[in-house]
Amino acid sequence: MNFFTIYTVLALLLAAGISVSGQNCGCAPNMCCSRFGYCGMGPSFCGTGCRSGPCSAPSGGGVRVSNVVTDAFFNGIANKAPSGCPGRGFYTRSAFLQAVGSYPRFGTDGSADNAKREIAAFFAHVTHETGHMCSRVENGGQSRDYCDETNKQWPCAPNKGYYGRGPLQISWNYNYGPAGKAIGFDGLNNPEIVARDPVISFKTAMWFWMGNCHNAITSGQGFGATIRAINGNLECNGENPSTVTARVNYYRDYCSQLGVDPGPNVRC
């Protein structure tokens, strides 16, 4: 696109009274995040594919994530964490929705029931991994070695720990590296930011989810397939049935709250 074309497009938008701001969203409350990742007003931003804000049309499947993950739903999870938890006030619905704006297929693919199951599944794992959004970092993680030295594409940086952080407790250098590259931070040299910036924290969880769990839950493989993707070697096939049961119980509870059947294959 040449300069003249860009100028013409901007002029037309301004002439139509449509305001536009930077890519990737994080918009002001009165602005919509378009399907292309821009903030603005009007049908092009608030209509079909709108990610967040005062959208005028559902994003997909008749479901809008912000309408499903209400304050009551989100805080109903977070408020169960004890008052002294590091995650209290760090994990917020606002940070979650801002992160989701970068992943428009989350909670929108397929039918309305599929979308709600995905949201229930995501929060079931978040609840289990963080203790109702209590933990920012893995308990005892600093004493564990999560450096895969055989991975030459994402080499470990000196004196950096790649233990669990964030809503899904992302771990290992081969996850921090590509997550940072996709989101826009130095995952190998600054993994600590995942436990310091709430939006990056949720974006990191979303990055892992969309690459490993999204297709499993939306294609009908069931909640059990998401357990296998997250911690299958340690929990599935009878390795730790009580932990699997804990995850499943959260999932069933959240499905009930969202008014959707959990579907088949909930265990692994």
Disulfide bonds with the S-S distance in Angstrom:
Cys25-Cys33 1.73
Cys27-Cys39 2.12
Cys32-Cys46 1.94
Cys50-Cys55 1.87
Cys85-Cys134 1.99
Cys147-Cys156 2.04
Cys236-Cys268 2.03
